[in-house]
Amino acid sequence: MFKLANVLRSWAGFTLLLALMCTMLVAPFASAQFTSILQEGWEKPVGTVFPWQTYGHWWAVSPTNPSLPAWDIEFNSIYHHHGNDIEVTSVWCAGSLNSLEAGIDPYPPNTYTHLYWGPFDIEAAAQYEDGEAYGSFWIWADMDSQHASFYFGVRQGGYSSNLNDWDFMYMNEEGGTNQNWVQVSFDFDHVIAAPGDTISYIDEGILDNLWISLIFYSDSNPNPEHLGVFIDDIALASNDGLYDFDYRGYELIDPDDPDGDPYENLYVGTPVQMAVKWKSYSDLLSEICDHVLYDGNNNVLSTITDQWQGRSLAYSEPFPITFTPQQEGTLTFTIYLDANDDQLESDEENNYDTFDIQVLGANNPPELEWINPSAGGISQTEDVIDLIYYATNSPVEEDSYVSLYWDYTDDDFSGTLVPGGGNRYVTQTVDTLAWYIGQNTWEMEYYVYAKIWDDN
């Protein structure tokens, strides 16, 4: 006896359909600019000839005499900033001497070496009041504090071997960093000038044909133990000081599951929140601003008030209002970023959009009616069972699916998927799945059930 019970499991999902009735405004790319001037981690394939070119300009080393100590690449499992097996290089102040091993041998006395790079400019930082130019690097240093020093130098006009011709972003004359990696940050508004004063390159208009140099010096005093200076991960950048909010559209989200997938459709009777999407450009933190959602009559529906960081970060934040359409028709909305112009921006024309949303009829859950087996079950003596059902979903434009399962009991929904019964598209018509049973199972009792769902 083969008995099939008529068990229906209908999972109704629920979404919102959004039909745009006008063309979305495509905002131009923001003009607030962050410029990466240099990023150097010394990571190139083993065998690459150093010094090499980075960001279109060459590194150079002084002295060039191979018998004299100078900066060079070191492939070393300890003396590099990153602790992984990929980024394992840094530069060492005595790396040019093949007779020395970094991290084991001390640096020689009478070392004076430059590793320099340029030219570059920071002109973008001087265009507007809040412009900046800045950078950072990592240093591991072990020096005799009485007889050696390290400088991160900067100057205009090209390389000079004379230490007095350089200004400094960083100076270490105190013996190093206690044999630890330390990140040093600097900016071009606080440069130690050669006479000892701090100046702003930006305020002084020292903006182009700039060069940087890693400078290590040791005198003639013997050095039996100190390991010298290792430098890794140098970065230079600038920004023009402007900010820009760049509107990137919106999403409709489930108020009960705001972190879930956004809704695709909007219907009468379905609650929804609207989240605005945008990107922020600049290194700066914005002023306190209002992003506002308006209705078709320019009435304020909701406001998001906050400050936002730039650096091309993408945001999606929901307006704190839930609305439920009550009738079919067209709704008009406007979203305006920084609606009260609290933040000075490079482009005020990419902050907003006005759009129409077509509200469709109620979103009904999908339904399924079993035709075979019927409510009373069937007795089957053939090898193949035709599972016949009629599944529908409203609206028909919304994708929906059925999966068919079998089990030995009807206690719960923990059965096994019928072969070929997974994720069957709802066609809005009677559908049939031929299920091969086999002769050896005729005397067993089975139950089948369906799981049906839509996209939302």
N, C-alpha and C positions, 0 to 999 in steps of 0.2 A: 504494500500500500504506500503510495507516494502522495503526501498531502502538503499542499502549499497554502500557507496562511497569507491573508491580505494585510500586510503591515505597512503602513505609510509613515515615513519620517520626512517631514517637510521643514527644511531650514530656510526661513525667509530672511534674506538680507535686505538692506535698506540703504539707499543712496540718494544722491541729489543730482539731477541733470542740469547742466549749465549750458544753455545755448546762447552763444554770443550773437547779438543782432547787429553788431557793428564791428568794424575792423579795429583790432587792438592797436594802440599807438606804440610804435617801435622807437624806444628812446635811443638817442645817440650815445656813444661811449663817453664816459665822463672824462673831463680834462684834468681833474685833480690827479697829480702824477706822483707815484713812488718810483724812483729810479735806482736800480741795483747797479752800482758802479764797479764793484769787484766782489767776487766770492772765490776764495782760494783755500782749498783743503789739502793741496799737494797730492791729490789722488789721481795718478795716471798709471798706466800699465808699467810693470817693471821693465826697465830697459829704455823708457822714454828719456831722451836727452834733456837734462836740466842745465841752465834755465830755459823755461819754455814761455809760450805766449798764452796769456789769459785775458779774456774780454778785449781782444784786439790789440793788446800791448804786451811787450816783452818784459819779463823779469831779467835783471842783470846783476852780476856779482862783482864785487871788488874786494880784494885783489883777484886778478885772473891767473897769477902765477901758481901753478899746481903744487909748488913746494911750500906755499904759505897757507896757513889756516884760513878758511872762509866758509860762508854758509853753503850748505848743500842738503839735498834730500837724504832722509834716513828712513829705511824700512826697518822698523823696530817694534817688537811686540809689547813694549812697555811705554816708550817715550813718544806717545802720540795721544791726542785728546780723546778720540773715540775708542771705546772699549769693545770693538767687534773685530771680526776676522777680515773685514773688507777694507775699512779705512784705517790703515796701520802706518801711515807716514806722517812725518813732520819735517821741519828743517832744523838743523843743528848748527850752532855757530862755528864749529870746527869740522863740519862734515866733509869738506873737500879733501882731507888727508886720509888716504886709504889705510895708513898705518894705525889709525885710531878707530876704536869701536865706540859708538855712541852709547851712553849709559854705563860704560865701564871705565873708559879712559878720561882723565881730566882734560880740559881745554889747555892749550899751550900758552905760555906767557907771550907777551908782545903780539897779541892778536888784535887787529883792527880791521873789521870787515863790514861791508854794506851789502844788503840784498834789497835792491830798489826796483820800483815799478812806476810807470807813468807813460805819457801824461794823461791827466783826467781833469774834469772840471766839475764844479758844484754850482754852476750858474742858476740852475733851477731853484736852488734854495734861497736865492736873493730876489726872486720875482715878486714875492708877497711877504707880508709882515711876519707870518708864522712859519716861513720856510726853514728847513733844517738840513744839515748834512752831518753825518755821524758814522760810527763804525764800531767794530769790536774785534778782538782776537784773543786767543788762548795762549798762555805762557806757562812754561815749567822752567824754573830758574834756580840754579845753585851756583853762587859766585862768591868769591872772596870780597867781602864788603869794602875792604880797604884798597883793593887793587883791580877791580873789574866793575863794569857797569853795562847796562843795556838801555837803548833809547829806541822809541818808535818815532821816527822823524817825518816831517813834512816840510816842503818848501816849494816855492814857485820858481820856474825857470830851468828845471833840469837837474841832473845829478851833480853833486859836489862832494869831493873827498874830504873837505874841510868840515869838521864837526860843528864849528861855529857858524856855518852857513845854514844850518838846519834849525827849524822850530820843532817842538816836540809835543806829541799827543800823550806820551807816557814816558816816564823816566824811572829806572830802577837802579839806584846806587847803594842799596841797603843789603845786598847779599842774596837777593832772589826771592823766591816764593815758598820757602821752607819745603822744597821738593814736592810741591803740589801743583796740579793744574789749576790755574786761576783765569777767569775771564775778565778781560779789561775792556771797558766801554769808554768811548771818547766822542767828542763832537767838535765841529769846526768853529763853534762859538767860544770855545775855551782852549786856546792853543798857547802853550808855553813858548813865548818868543825867545829868540837867542839871548837877548840881554837879561831874561828872567821874568819879564812881565807876561801877563795873560792877555791875549788879544782875541778878537773875533775876526776870522778870515772873512766872514760874510759881511760884517759891518765895515770892514776895511776895504772891501771890494777885491780881495785876493781870491779869485774865483776860477781862473783857468791856468793851463799849463802847470798843473800841480803834480808833485811826485811824492811818494812815500818811500821810506827806507827802514829796514831793520838794521840797527847799528849795535855791534858788540865791540867792546874795548877791554883789553887787559894790559897791564903794564909789564915791566920786566921781572916782577917778583915771581919766584918759582911757585907753581901751583901743583901740589902733590895729590889733591883730593877732589877739588870742586869740578862738577860735571858740565857746567856751562848752561846755555839757554837753548830751549826748544820752543818753537812757535808753530801754532796750528790754527786753521780755520779763521782766516782773516776775511772780514766783510766791510765794505764801504757802501753807503747808500745816501740818497737825498730825497726830499720831497718838497713840493712847491708851497706847502702850507695851506693849500685850499682843501676844502671838504666837498664831497658831493654825495647826495642821495640819488640813486638811480633805480627808478621804479621798474619792477620785473614781473608784474602781474599779481594774481591772487589765487587762493585755493579755498575750496569749501570743505570744511572739516566737521566731523561728528563731535558735538559738544561733550558726549560721554566718553569719547575715545580720541582726544585731540592729537595723540601721537600715532594713531593708526593711519592707514592709507587715506588720502583725501578722497572725498566724494567725487563722482563723475557726473551725477545728475541731480536735478532739483525738482521737487514735486510738491503739490498741495499737501499740507499736513505733516511735512517732514522738517524737524528742527535742524538748523544749520548755523554754524559760525563762519565768518569770512576772515581768512588770514591774508595779510598783505605781504608780498615778497619784494625785496629790494636788495641792492648791494650798496655798500658804503665804501667810498674811496678816500684815502688819506691815512697818514699815521696818527692822526689826532683823534681825541675823544670829542664828539660833537657837543654843542650846546644842548641844554634841555629843550627838546622839540616835541611838537604834537603832530602825529600822523592821524589824519581824520578821515572817517567814512561818512559820506553825505548821501541822502536820498535824491530822487529826481527833482525835488524842489529846493535843493541846496540846504536842507535842514540837516543839522549834525545828528547822526545816528550813534556814533561811538568815536572814542579817541584813545590812542595809545601815546603815553607821555613817558619819555625816557631819554637817556644819552646812549650813543652807540659808537663803538670803535670803528675805525676805517680799515685800511690795508686790504681792500677788495673783499671784505667779508660779506657773505651772503646771509640774509636774514629772512625768516618767515615767522610772523607773529600774529596771533588772532586778535581781532577787535573784541573787547569784552562785552559782546552783546550776542544773544541768540534770537533768531527770528524764525517764524514758521509761516510760510505762505498760506493764505486762506483761500485763494482762488486762482484759477488759471489766468494768464495774461503776461504782461511785460513789466519788469521792474528795472528802473534806471538807478545806477549808483555812480558815485565819483569817489575815488581814493586820491588823497593829496598828502604827500610826504612833506613834513615841515610846513604845514599849512599856514603858520603865522610868521614865516620867514625869520625864525630865531637864529638859524645858522647861515652864515655867509657861504655861498656855494659857487663853484666854478660854472655850474649850469643849472639854472632854475627851471628849464623847460622839460626836464626829464623826471619831474617829481609826481606826475599825476596822470590819470586817465579817467574818462567817463565811458561807461559801457552799459548795454542792455542785457538783461537775462530773461529768457523766456521760461515762465513757470508752467510746467505741464501738470496733467491730472495726477491724482493720488498714485503713489507707487505701491501696488499691491504685491504681497508675497507670491512667489510661484506656487503652483498647485499641481498635484499628480493624482490621477485616478487609475487604479488597477483594472484592467479588463480581463487579463488572464495571468495569474489565477484570480478568480472572483472572490467575493467576501467569504464564501463558504469553503474555499479551497477546491482542489481537484484531485482525482486519482489518476495516476499516469503509469502506463506500461510501455512507453516508448523510450528510446535512447535520448531523444531531444525534446526539450520543453520550450515552447514559445512563450517568453515573457512579454506580455503586451500591455502597454500603458498609454495614457493620454496625459501629457504634461503641458502646462501653459504658464505664461508669465506676462505680466502687464507692467509697463508698456512692452510691446513686442520688440522695440529697438534695443532693449537692454538684454545683454547676453545672460543666459541662465543654463544650468547643467544638471544632469541627473547621474547618480552612481547607484548601481544595484548590488545588493549583498545577499548572501544566504547564511543560515545558521541552523543548528539543531534544535534551538529553543527560541521562544519569543520573549525571553526575560529582559533583554536589553539590546542595545545596538552595538554589538561587538563582533559581528559576523565577518565572513570572508567575502572579498569582492568576487562577484560572478565574472568569469572570463569574458573579456570584452565589455564589461559593464561599467567601466570607470569613465567619469567625465564625459558623458554623452550629451551632446548639444540638444537643448530643448527646441524642437522644430515647430511647436504649436500644433502638431498633428499626432495622430496615433502612430506609435513607434513599436517596433518588435525587435527583441534580441533572442536569437536561438541559442539555448543553453544545452550543451551536450552533457547528459547525465551518465550514461553507461549502464549496461545490464546489471552489474553487480550491486547497484544502489537502489533497485526498484523497491525493495521492502523497507527502506528507511523513510523517516518523516523529516521533512525540511520546512523551513520558513524563509520567506524572502521579504526584504524591505528595501525601500528607496530613500536615498538622501537627495534632496533637491535644493538648489540655491541659485541666487542671482549674483551679479558682480558686486553688489553692495548690500 
